[in-house]
Amino acid sequence: MDIGFTEEQELLRETARKFLDGECTTQFVRRMMDTDAAVTGEFWQQLAENGWLGITYPEAEGGSGLGLVDLVVLMEEIGRAVMPGPYPATVLLGGAAIALAGSPEQRREWLPRIASGEVKVTLAVTEPNARWDAAGITTTARETRGGFTLSGSKMFVPDAQLANVIVVAARSRDGSTMEDGVSLLLVPKDAAGLGIRRLSSVDETRKLCEVTLDNVAVPGSALLGELHQGWAPLQQVIDRAAVALSAEMCGAAQRVLEMTVDYAKLRTTFGKPIGSYQGVKHKCADMLVEIENAKSLTYYAAWAVDEGEAEGPLAVSMAKAAASDAGRKVCAAGIQLHGGIGMTWEHDLQLYLKRAKADEVMFGDATWHRERIARLMGA
């Protein structure tokens, strides 16, 4: 493994930071929190023009043809800016499912339109049972003449209110294992019987929805990948998205540390900056250790997944567990060291804490991934 970034990746980081510093200020983020869209059309088109909406999709299908490590670089900067909007839903989830499991015709139909900003997509996996494993998928997909009929309920679907099409994970048969019998299907937003309801969430920069399917009929061409064999590609999509969100949490935590160190140099008590006190210095040092540990595991996980390493799933869970812990601890420490001002709505720290909490539970929290690590180790 090459532990350094290429010149192209460093340029991507520099370009992303410059763009987001100018176009995605915290004032912009706060404005978008109060809208259903969570991002302006102009901003979304700028993401498309930068090549970020199709960053990991093949060049032949409208993308940039880059890898997960490149996406991690970008997601760190997105986390640093707490960028609002359906980027994870469209690029990491729905679009990634189409890119991975779709037929050549489906990829040609959807990926160029996603990359250009024309359409948005999301992925509906979790249900009221809130499980991330295959056993949690109980929504049914019944085969009919020429297609499927879907019935069930999906919870915490990211930005479904904006999606032109939703990739739905459903159970198409009772297989010999829970993983057997899961299928992925494309459901258009205007399908009869499809209901979308906004949910309240801790991080209003991205919206979560309940999606209900009441005998929703879709044609056979809606099937992504092989019938009954959707769990394997779905798990790959979730693993890749978990690594990307780990990078986002690392970027957010890094920005909180920078804000805290700057504040510790300016805030004085008894005639001295609070950063001169050992308790504050050690707390900042602990924050840095948490961040760097999470970053290292995230970078390794991205590389391992890109290279198809056998221990890729283990690396993913190590990264997600470490980044979830780091995001939570660093944001909490930053608020503590800021004192009373850190608890106010007016201060930007609350934006980062809310993003950290939302990302922590997405795709399984630290406890869930530690249990997965134990299983993968054979414990």
N, C-alpha and C positions, 0 to 999 in steps of 0.2 A: 504493500500500500504506500502510495506517495502521500505523505502527510502535509504537503504544501498545496496551495491552489495555483492553477495555471494563470498566465497573464490574462487570458480571456475571462476567467472567473473573477479575477480582481477588477478587471474593467467593468464586468457586470455589477459587481458590488458598488463600485464608485458611481456608475451611471444610475443605479437604483437609488442610492442614497441622495444623490443630487436631485433627482426627479422628485422623490418623496418629500425631501426637505422643503422643496418649493411648492409642490402641488397638494401635499397631504399633511398640512399643519394640523395641530390639535384643534384649532378653531374649525377647520373643515370637518374633522372627525365628529366634533360635537354637533355640528349642523346636520350631518348625515344620520346621527342617532335618532333624530326626530322624524325621519322619513321612512316610508315603506321600502323605497328603492335602496336605501343605505349607501347609495353612490350615484353620482350624476352620470348621465349618458356621455357627456364630454370626457369625464375622467375615465370611464370604461373604454372609450375609444382610444384614449391615450395609452392605456395598458395594452390594447391590441396593436397599436402602432409601434410600441416598444418591443413587441414580439413576446410578451409575457403570458398572453392567454393561450398560446400554443407552444410554450417553451419546451415541453418534453414530447410533443407530437412529431411524427415523421415529417421531414421537409416536403415529401411528395404529397402530403395531406394537409398542407398549409401551416405546419409547425416549424420550429427551429431545430428540431432533432437533437436537443441537448439531453443530458442525463439527470438523475436524481441529485447528484452532487451540485450541479448548477442550480437546480431548483432550490436546494437547501440554502445556497448563497443568497438567492433572491428572497426566500422566506424569512431569513434573518432580518433583512432590511424592512420587509413588510411588518414584521413584529416590532421592530424598533419604532416604526411610524404608527403602530396600531391601525393599519390601513383598514377602512371599513369596506363592506360590500361582499358580493357572492364569489370572490375569487376562489376560496377553498372549495365551495360547492361545485363550481363550474369546472375548474381546472384539475383539482386534486381528486374529485369524487366522480361526478357524472361523466365528465369528459374523459377521465382516465379509464373508467369502466368501458366506455365505447372504444377507446384506443386499444385496450387490452383484449377485450372479449368480442368486439364487433366483427362482423364479416367485412371483407374489402368494400362491399357496396355501402354498408352502414358507416364505415369510417370515412369514405369519400363524401357521403351525404352530410355528415355532421361535423367532423373535425375542422374542415376549412371554415365553416360558419362559426364555430366556437372561437377559433383563432382570430377571426376577423372582428369578433365582438357582436356579430349579428344575432346569435342565440346564446342563451344561458341554460345550464343543465344542473341537475342535482342528483343525489343518490339517496334512496329511502331504504334504510336497513333496520334500524332499531324500532321496537314496538313497545307497547305499554309495559312489557316485562323488563325493559331496559337492559337486555342482555346483548353482548357483542359477539357471542358465539353462534354457531349454526342452530343450536337448539332454540334460540330466541326467535327464529323466523317461523311464524305460524300463519301469516297471510297466505292465502291459497291462490294458486293459478290453475284453474281447471281447463283442460283441453276441450275445445269445442270444434265444430266443423270449420276449418280454415283459420283457427286462432285460439285465443285463450280468454277466460273470464276471471278477473281478479276480484277477491273480496278480502277485506281486513282493514287494519289500521296501522299506520306508521307514525312514530313519535320522533320529535326532535330532528326533523328533516331540515337541513340548513337551506335557508333562502328559497324554499319551495314556491313562495309567492311570486318570485321573479322568473322561475324556470319555464322555458318553453316546452321542455320535455323532462320527465323524471324517470330515472332508472330505478325500477322497483325490484327488490329481492323478494321472491315468493317461493312457497313450497309447492312444487308441481307433482310430487308423489311422496309416499312414505317409503323411504329407502331403507337399506339395511343399517345405515348409520345416519346420524343427523346431518352430516355433510352431503350425503347422497339425497338428491331430490330437490335441491335448491336451484331455481332458475332466475335469470335476469331478464327483465322485459322493459321495453321502452314504452312509456305511457305519456301521450301528449297532454298538455295542461288543460285543453278544452274537451277531454274525453268525458262522455256522459257517465255520471256516477262518481266522478272524482271530486272530492272536497278538500279544500285547503283552509286551515285556520291558523292564524298567527298565535303564537304562545309568548307569554312573558318570559324573559330570560335575563340573566345577570349582565350579559354583554349585549347591549342594544346596537352595537356597531354592525352586528350580524344577526339576522333574524332566524328564529327557529319556528317550525310549523308542525302541526298535526295534519297528516294526509290520510283521508279515509277513501276506501275503494269499495263501492257498493255495486257489485256485479259489473265492473268496468270491462268492456269488451275491447280487445286489441287483436289485430291480425297476426297471422303466423310470422310475418316479417318483423314483428316487434321483438322477437326473441334474440337476445344477445348471446352468442356462443352456443354451446351444446345444451340441449334440453336435459334437465336434471343435474347438470354438471357445472352449475354457476358458482358454487362455493369457492373452488380453487382460485379462479380469477378475482372473485370478490375479496378474498383474503389478501391477495397480492395488492389490490387497490387500497385496502384499508391499511396494510403495512406501509406502503409507500406514503400514504397520506399521514400516517402517524409520525413518520420520520420528518416530513415537511412541517407538521405542526410542532414537533420538538424543536426544530430550527426557529420557528416563529417565537416560541416561548423563550428560547435563548436570546434572540434579538431584543425582545421586550425586557427581559431581565437585565441585559447589558445596559440598556438605556436607563432603567431605574437606578442601577448602580452609578452611572455617570451623573444623573441628577442628584443623587444622594451625596456623592463625593463633593460635587460643586457646592451644595448647600452646606455641608460640614465645614467647608473652607470659609464660608461667608458668615454663618450664624455664630454669634459670640455669646459666651456666658462668663461672668467674672473676668471680663477683659480679654478672653482668649477664644479663638475659634473652637467650636465643639470637636472639630476633627483632630485637635491636639490631645484629646483625652483618650486614654488607652481603650476604654470600653467602646468608644465609637470606632476607633481605628481597627480594633479586632473584629467588630461586627462587619465593617466594610470588607475586611480580608476574608471573612467567612463567606460573604456574598460572592466575592470573586472566585473563591474555590468552588462553590456550588455551580457557578456559571461555566467555568472552564471545564469542569468534569462533565457537565451535560453537553457542552459543545463537542468535546472529544468523542463522546459516545455517539452523538448525532452524526458527526462527520464519518465516523467508522461505519455506522449503520447504513448511511447513504451509499458509501462505497461498496459495502458487502452486498447490498440489494442490487446495485447496478451491475456488479460482477457475477451475480448469481451464486454467491458463496453459500455453502450448506448451512452455515450458522447465521444467515441473514435474518430469519425470524427471531432468533435469540438476540441478535444485536438490535433489532427494532424495539423489542420490549425493554431492553436495558436502556436504550436512549429515551424512550417515552417515559419510563419510570423516573429516570434521573432528571429529565427536563421538567416533568410535572412537579417534582419536589423542588427543583431550583426555582421555577416560576413562582410557586406559592411562597417559599421561604424568602426569596429575595424581595418580592413585592411587599410582603409583610414587614420585613426588616427596614425597607426604605420608608414606609409609612411611619414606623416606630421612630426612626432617627429624625424624621422631619417634625415629629411632635404633633401638636394640635393642627397645624396647617395641612399636614398630610391627610387628615381625616375630612377635609372640606371638599365640597363639590367643585369649587373653583380651581383646585389644584389638579394637575394632570395625572398624578399618581393613581387616582381611582380608575382611570381608563386602563392602565396597565394591569392593575390588580384584577379587574373584571375580565379582561382578555385572558389573563393567566388562569383564572378559575374556570372559564368556559373551555379553554383548550385542554385543561387538566382532565376533565371528564370525557371529552370527545375521544372516541376509539379506545376507551378504557383508561381508568386513572392509574396511579402508581401501584396501588394494591392489586388491581386486576392484572397488571403486567408483571408484577412480582410472582403472582400465582402462575402465570403463563411461563415465566422463566423457569420456575421450579418444575413444571411439567416437561418443558423442553430439555431440561437437564436430566430427566428421569427420576426426579426426587419424589 
